[in-house]
């Protein structure tokens, strides 16, 4: 999977590629689609949510420019696959999932895989995780109408946030950098994610 569907799609950071080789992706999807877990596509995980394409996971993590000791906020845990990959290339991961059943599944998988540097909670991720802020990096696995202000406020002074912005088929992947009291937004290409639902996302 990593060679054919991640490295071949342009992800080159050897630490990310190795982390993706080590995380058993089939554990994070529904058993009925587990046979497709190492293919190129997104897959259902229940509750109308999906696990992203391996190439997108690798690409978004690479855009974070991780060095290994960062404190990372992830919004949209799903069943925890991306958090598990992040656990191997960052210092500490705080992950928020809106859907209770998925958050509980992620907590179970993190525990079963003996991942000690990931914390998961069930909450509206568009608020962020204020009592753990600031974060060196923030990654959002759902498309927001605009960059959520609570997340900007929780980003460290030299921090980087990666998230899709837009709706439906007209989404763009953005890399947001804190610059003083403002932000600099870089367009990183097309994206296709489920909507970020919540107080500072799309309304249900």
Helices and strands as residue ranges (DSSP letters): I 2-6, G 7-9, H 14-22, G 25-28, G 31-36, E 43-46, E 49-51, H 54-63, E 71-75, H 81-87, E 92-97, H 100-112, E 118-122, G 125-127, G 130-132, E 135-144, H 149-153, E 155-167, E 170-179, E 182-191
